[in-house]
Amino acid sequence: MPKIEIYTKSYCPHCKAAKQTLASMGLVYREIEVSDDQALFNEMLNRSQRRTVPQIFVGDVHVGGNQDLITAIRKGRFEKILRSQAIRH
């Protein structure tokens, strides 16, 4: 089953908010902490083309950051992404 991955930094309030949103939806995710790991930061940059955190992926679909997540949920796009990646909640 495709997984949800979220690239974060420990001191980031937007990361905390995104994790709380995903958890409140009953979704399990893999957190990838990039604060002190340049290789993981570069991986995030290559996948997302963005330097900011959080960066959220559902399977191979890039959702974006926390505000992108909120917008996708409000507009019904996030549910479609979950379904397209066969993730149930």
Secondary structure, 3 states (H helix, E strand, C coil): CCCEEEEECCCCHHHHHHHHHHHHCCCCEEEEECCCCHHHHHHHHHHHCCCCCCEEEECCEEEECHHHHHHHHHCCHHHHHHHHCCCCC
